[in-house]
């Protein structure tokens, strides 16, 4: 095994002045080119685009995990009690199925 595996497991360096980490990743050339083109269209750097994309993905993953944890504590009786306490009214115009 070459040094690539060692680099992948290396903890990123943190810049103490601005609390940023430097990661080195390998991407297929086609994806790197698309990232550069998209960043240029959006008027941001590739680093800003990737940082934003990573934050969005992490947010989605963390939300799913949070909902799973909450669901593990849910009780069907509580859900049914909530439904039974809800008023039996027609939906607002535009909300019909």
N, C-alpha and C positions, 0 to 999 in steps of 0.2 A: 504494500500500500504506500502511496506517495505522500507528500506533505499536504495535499488537498484536504484529506480527512482531519489532519491536525488543525488546519486553519478553521475548518467548520466547527470544531469544538472549542476553539479559543474564545475566551470571554472578550467582548468588545472593549476597546480602549475608551475611557470616558474623559472628556475635556472638562476639567474642574472649573474653568472660567465661564463656560456657558451651559454646563450640564448636558452635553450632547455626546452621543456615542458614535464611533466610526465603525461601520460594518463593511466588509468586503464580500460581495456576492458575485457569483457567476450566472449570467443569463445568456440564453441563446441570442445571437446577433439580431435576429428579427425582432425580438421583444425589446431589446435595448434601443433599437432604431425607432420602434413605435413609441416607446417611452419618451425619447428625445423629441419626436414630432409632436406628441400630445402636450408635453410640457411647454414647448414653444408656442403652440396654439393657445394654451391657457395663460401664457405670460408668466410662468413660474420656472424654477430650476427643476431638474430631474430629481434632485434631493428633496425639494419641497413636495413634488408630486408623489414620490414614494413614501415620504413621511406621512402625508395625508392619507394615502391609500392604506398604509399599515395601521394607522390609527382607526380608520373606518372599519377595517376587518377585525381588529382587536375588539372594538366596541361591539360589533355584531356577535362575536364569539362569546364575549363576557356576558352579554345580555341573554343569550341562549342558556348559558350556564346558570345565571341568576334565576331565570324562569324555571329551569329544571329543579333547582334547589327548593324554590318556593312550592313547586308542584308536589315535591316529595312530602311536604308538610300539609298539603291540602286534604280536606275531608269532604267526601261526597255529601254528607249531611249538611254541612255549612253551605255548599253550593246550592243544594235543593232548597234550603231555607231562604237563601237570597232570591232565588227564582220565584218562590212562593210569595215573597214579600213585594215583588215587583208589580206595579199596577198593570192591569190588563187593558191597555189602550191601543188604539190604532197607531201605526207608525206615522211619523211626520211625513208630509208630502215630499216625495223624492227618495225616501228610505224604504219604500216597499220592495218586496222581493218579487 
